[in-house]
Amino acid sequence: MLNKIDRLADLRDRYDVIFCDVWGVLHNGVEARPFAGEALSAFRGQGGAVVLITNSPRRRDSVGEQLDMIGVDPQAYDRIVTSGDVTRDLIAAGPDRIYFIGPERDRPLLAGLGVTDVGLDDAGIVVCTGLFDDEQETADQYVSILEDFKSRDLSFICANPDLVVERGSRLIPCAGSIAALYEQMGGTTLISGKPHAPIYQAALAQAEEMRGGVVKDRILAIGDGLPTDVKGARDFGLDLLYISDGIHTAQYTDGGKVHDGRLETFLQRHGADPVGWMQRLR
């Protein structure tokens, strides 16, 4: 029987550190989730440490500024680790002539890495932070350019492995949707964000810096995305608290109400075995 958790405080004695997803748990891209920040702040107030772990292609300082603008409680977390942070290592290790896919606001990701943003014909690698216009485009519109990448055997660095993300009441495609399409076409992708190990290793290093030795059994991951948060926590050996009111909510709700049986079946079908679930973090 899937365990429904009433409040995060109910799990406090079992964990010293939380790795918490951001988009879909703390906010929906437009406004902060009520009570989520307060729950994490209370966990910290009782001696716990919170590392936010996000697939945002931006660097940690930029994400912190975004959280402030949206209204997330600044006392909700100690550190932030982003996919953008860990992806910089991939970019620095690759060819220095890159073709960039993504909105202009994400270009600071490349700062200080000694790379040159060039046209497609001169590129030795592709770096993608998102769609050029995620309000209007879908991944399918990138097929022809991906075919060109594939014909030239260009590796594709994906700075945001999320397939979709919430923006208010809508689901918006992310860089991961283009990367998934490129993989289906036989292309090579390079990814460090969730569910891959580098972002979790970086989060663990942050936790150990704060607390000294950290035992994985005492870390709780919190998230709403099956291919990222759930798989990442499972592969890294962490317990998971699943937040149901996220990108998959339509799979097991009716009129906004979660059907426990449908949720349990959904999670089992995808190999998820969380310690419990909560509709929204509180």
Secondary structure, DSSP 8 states (H G I E B T S, - for coil): ---B-S-GGGGGGG-SEEEE--BTTTB-SSSB-TTHHHHHHHHHHTT-EEEEEE--SS-HHHHHHHHHHHT--GGG-SEEEEHHHHHHHHHHHS-SEEEEES-GGGGGGGTTS--EE--GGG-SEEEESS-TTTTT--GGGGHHHHHHHHHTT--EEES---SEEEETTEEEE-HHHHHHHHHHTT--EEE-STTSHHHHHHHHHHHHHHHSS--GGGEEEEES-IIIIIHHHHHHT-EEEEESSSTTGGGTEETTEE-HHHHHHHHHHTT---SEEESS--
